[in-house]
Amino acid sequence: MEKLVVIAGTNASGKSGLGIELAKKYGAEIVSADSRQVFEGLDLGSGKVTPEEMQGVPHHLIDVAKPNDFFSLTDFQDKAYEAIDDIIARGSKAFLVGGTGLYVNSVVDGFNIKREPVDEALRNELTAKSIEELIALLEEKNPEVLKTIDLKNKRRLERAAERAIKGITEEPKNTPRYETLVLGVTWDREILYARIKERLDRRLDQGMLDEVKNLRANGATDDFLYSLGLEYRFILMYLRGEFGSFNAFYNKLFMEIRHLAKEQMTWFRKRQDMHWIDMSKDPVAEASKLIDEFYG
């Protein structure tokens, strides 16, 4: 199998910057594994690296969909495989970098995702249901899936409910496509929380509220923005007057980002093949030693 380096981590962990530094060193190209950076216009809220921050390193799977588009795990895996295979075929190295655990695992573990024909009527029926209604449906049809899915992610619940209604309750066995080195980026909790606050403050100063205003003005629906979670969901709620004050909005968003980082860490710690990099020391040197051994 061809070799793939993976760099995963939580929000504000520095994984993107580390990925760029390592890609420059090894002449690699980066494939983004972020469920929101695939969309055009979702820049500040998703923490998308700017062209200047890329430092000439080619990036893939950024801005490959438009707001309101449905972009599934299948879409990501197909495009990731295509990008990685093309990079390797051109004699370069591919680095998969991101924090969306399901996206990372779909490539590393080689999920065999069934391409089921779309039942538009059923899909529309499920889209109209609330999160609570979807969870209740899954409790009846396939309660086991509730143990493995983000219960706040409405689109994931909709797809799980769709499969359950169709009687699809078991996933096919995985078929890994690449030999992988999986690196995890970590900080002590208090340092990570300070980094999250600093990044949130910076992005708000840079105009994250205006980004959401502009997305709505250019046709992004409230349902789409709400489904993105975190920054986009809470900014949307703030703009609709659902918070009593800016401080109430800010405190809630900061708390939720910290909670997500904790969930991301829990998700990634389930991987037995994860090599954790200590970002407080010399992460480039530590990661380089592992990468050198990996490429032999």
DALIN-V167120 format. One record per residue. N is the residue number from 1. RES is the residue in one letter. OMEGA is omega in degrees with one decimal (none if undefined). D_CENTER is the distance of its C-alpha to the mean C-alpha in Angstrom with 2 decimals. Layout:
((N:RES:OMEGA:D_CENTER) (N:RES:OMEGA:D_CENTER))
//
This chain:
((1:M:174.6:25.14) (2:E:-175.0:23.61) (3:K:-178.9:21.75) (4:L:174.2:18.09) (5:V:-178.6:16.90) (6:V:177.4:13.44) (7:I:-175.0:12.38) (8:A:178.8:9.78) (9:G:-176.2:9.97) (10:T:171.0:9.57) (11:N:174.0:9.63) (12:A:-178.3:12.79) (13:S:-177.9:13.45) (14:G:-177.4:14.41) (15:K:-179.0:12.30) (16:S:179.2:12.25) (17:G:177.6:15.97) (18:L:178.8:16.79) (19:G:-179.9:15.21) (20:I:179.5:17.37) (21:E:-179.6:20.42) (22:L:178.7:20.25) (23:A:176.8:19.72) (24:K:-177.6:22.78) (25:K:-174.1:24.73) (26:Y:-180.0:24.16) (27:G:-175.3:24.12) (28:A:172.9:20.68) (29:E:-174.0:18.22) (30:I:171.6:14.47) (31:V:-176.6:12.00) (32:S:175.6:8.59) (33:A:-178.1:5.63) (34:D:-172.2:3.20) (35:S:179.9:3.95) (36:R:-180.0:6.43) (37:Q:175.5:7.87) (38:V:-174.3:9.29) (39:F:174.5:11.67) (40:E:174.6:14.86) (41:G:178.4:15.97) (42:L:-170.3:12.80) (43:D:-177.8:13.57) (44:L:-177.2:14.55) (45:G:-179.0:12.45) (46:S:-178.1:9.11) (47:G:-177.4:10.82) (48:K:178.5:11.23) (49:V:179.1:13.81) (50:T:176.2:17.19) (51:P:178.8:19.56) (52:E:-179.6:21.68) (53:E:179.0:19.06) (54:M:176.9:18.32) (55:Q:177.1:22.00) (56:G:179.5:22.69) (57:V:178.8:19.98) (58:P:177.4:18.85) (59:H:-179.0:15.17) (60:H:178.7:13.95) (61:L:169.2:11.49) (62:I:179.7:11.56) (63:D:179.3:13.61) (64:V:178.0:14.20) (65:A:179.8:14.38) (66:K:176.6:16.34) (67:P:-177.1:15.92) (68:N:176.0:17.06) (69:D:170.5:16.22) (70:F:-179.0:14.90) (71:F:-171.6:12.06) (72:S:173.4:11.79) (73:L:177.4:10.42) (74:T:178.5:13.79) (75:D:-179.8:13.37) (76:F:-176.4:10.37) (77:Q:179.1:12.40) (78:D:-177.2:15.52) (79:K:178.1:14.47) (80:A:177.4:12.96) (81:Y:-179.1:16.25) (82:E:-178.9:18.25) (83:A:-178.3:16.96) (84:I:-179.9:17.33) (85:D:179.5:20.70) (86:D:179.3:21.90) (87:I:-178.3:21.15) (88:I:-179.6:23.01) (89:A:178.6:25.75) (90:R:175.9:26.45) (91:G:178.4:27.10) (92:S:177.2:24.15) (93:K:-179.5:21.55) (94:A:174.1:17.86) (95:F:174.7:15.20) (96:L:-173.0:11.63) (97:V:177.0:9.67) (98:G:-176.4:6.19) (99:G:176.7:4.79) (100:T:-171.8:2.62) (101:G:-178.5:6.37) (102:L:177.6:7.43) (103:Y:179.5:6.43) (104:V:-177.1:8.08) (105:N:-178.1:10.82) (106:S:179.6:11.59) (107:V:-176.8:12.73) (108:V:-177.2:14.20) (109:D:178.7:16.00) (110:G:178.4:16.78) (111:F:171.3:16.18) (112:N:-176.0:19.14) (113:I:179.7:17.88) (114:K:177.2:20.96) (115:R:-178.3:21.34) (116:E:175.0:23.22) (117:P:-176.1:25.19) (118:V:172.5:23.93) (119:D:-173.5:26.28) (120:E:-179.2:25.90) (121:A:178.7:28.27) (122:L:-179.0:26.46) (123:R:179.0:23.03) (124:N:178.5:24.65) (125:E:-179.4:26.34) (126:L:178.5:23.21) (127:T:-178.6:21.44) (128:A:-178.2:24.51) (129:K:176.4:24.17) (130:S:176.5:22.85) (131:I:-179.5:20.31) (132:E:179.5:23.46) (133:E:179.2:25.11) (134:L:178.5:22.28) (135:I:178.9:22.22) (136:A:178.4:26.02) (137:L:-179.8:25.97) (138:L:176.0:23.77) (139:E:178.9:26.05) (140:E:-171.2:28.84) (141:K:-176.1:27.44) (142:N:-175.1:25.06) (143:P:-177.5:24.67) (144:E:-176.7:23.22) (145:V:-179.3:19.86) (146:L:179.2:19.51) (147:K:-172.6:19.29) (148:T:-173.6:16.10) (149:I:176.4:14.05) (150:D:-174.7:12.48) (151:L:175.7:15.68) (152:K:-177.5:14.38) (153:N:-173.1:12.14) (154:K:-178.7:15.03) (155:R:177.7:13.80) (156:R:177.3:12.98) (157:L:178.6:16.42) (158:E:-179.1:18.04) (159:R:177.8:17.12) (160:A:178.9:18.23) (161:A:178.6:21.35) (162:E:179.8:22.05) (163:R:-179.4:22.11) (164:A:179.2:24.18) (165:I:178.6:26.67) (166:K:178.0:27.08) (167:G:179.9:27.90) (168:I:-175.6:25.00) (169:T:-179.2:24.36) (170:E:177.0:23.76) (171:E:176.1:21.11) (172:P:-178.1:22.72) (173:K:-179.4:22.72) (174:N:175.2:20.17) (175:T:-179.4:21.43) (176:P:-176.4:19.80) (177:R:-175.7:20.23) (178:Y:166.3:20.05) (179:E:-171.0:21.43) (180:T:167.2:18.64) (181:L:-175.0:18.76) (182:V:180.0:15.80) (183:L:178.5:15.86) (184:G:-178.3:14.41) (185:V:-175.3:14.66) (186:T:173.1:16.47) (187:W:167.5:18.91) (188:D:-171.4:21.48) (189:R:-176.2:20.31) (190:E:177.5:22.63) (191:I:179.3:21.69) (192:L:-179.5:17.95) (193:Y:177.4:18.91) (194:A:177.9:21.14) (195:R:178.4:18.49) (196:I:-179.8:16.26) (197:K:-179.4:19.45) (198:E:-179.2:20.43) (199:R:178.9:17.22) (200:L:179.3:17.35) (201:D:-178.3:21.04) (202:R:-177.8:20.66) (203:R:174.9:18.21) (204:L:177.3:20.53) (205:D:-178.5:23.45) (206:Q:175.2:21.96) (207:G:-178.1:21.83) (208:M:176.8:18.62) (209:L:179.2:20.94) (210:D:178.0:22.55) (211:E:180.0:19.33) (212:V:175.6:18.87) (213:K:-178.8:22.63) (214:N:177.6:22.58) (215:L:178.4:19.83) (216:R:-178.9:22.03) (217:A:-178.7:25.12) (218:N:170.3:23.85) (219:G:176.8:23.15) (220:A:-176.5:19.65) (221:T:176.5:20.50) (222:D:178.3:20.13) (223:D:178.9:18.73) (224:F:-178.3:15.88) (225:L:-179.9:15.21) (226:Y:-177.1:15.64) (227:S:-178.3:13.16) (228:L:177.9:10.30) (229:G:174.6:11.13) (230:L:-171.1:11.95) (231:E:-175.6:13.45) (232:Y:179.3:14.02) (233:R:-174.2:15.39) (234:F:173.9:17.66) (235:I:176.2:18.84) (236:L:179.6:19.75) (237:M:178.1:21.64) (238:Y:-179.4:23.33) (239:L:179.0:24.43) (240:R:176.5:25.84) (241:G:-176.1:27.85) (242:E:172.7:26.31) (243:F:-177.9:26.53) (244:G:-177.4:29.97) (245:S:176.1:29.21) (246:F:-179.2:26.76) (247:N:178.4:27.00) (248:A:176.4:26.13) (249:F:-176.3:22.99) (250:Y:-177.5:22.06) (251:N:178.5:22.79) (252:K:-179.6:20.79) (253:L:179.6:17.65) (254:F:179.2:18.15) (255:M:-177.4:18.72) (256:E:177.6:15.60) (257:I:176.3:13.33) (258:R:179.6:15.39) (259:H:178.6:15.07) (260:L:179.2:11.28) (261:A:177.6:11.71) (262:K:178.4:14.37) (263:E:178.7:12.46) (264:Q:-179.8:9.75) (265:M:177.7:12.94) (266:T:179.7:14.64) (267:W:-175.1:12.10) (268:F:-179.8:12.27) (269:R:176.3:16.00) (270:K:-179.1:16.64) (271:R:179.7:16.38) (272:Q:-176.6:19.96) (273:D:-177.4:19.38) (274:M:174.0:17.28) (275:H:-175.2:19.36) (276:W:-179.2:18.76) (277:I:179.2:19.54) (278:D:-175.7:21.53) (279:M:-178.2:20.38) (280:S:-178.2:23.63) (281:K:179.3:25.82) (282:D:-173.6:25.43) (283:P:-179.6:21.91) (284:V:-180.0:22.76) (285:A:-179.1:25.92) (286:E:179.5:24.47) (287:A:-178.2:21.66) (288:S:178.3:24.25) (289:K:179.0:26.59) (290:L:-178.9:24.17) (291:I:177.7:23.23) (292:D:179.0:26.96) (293:E:-178.2:27.79) (294:F:-179.4:25.09) (295:Y:175.8:26.48) (296:G:none:29.96))
//
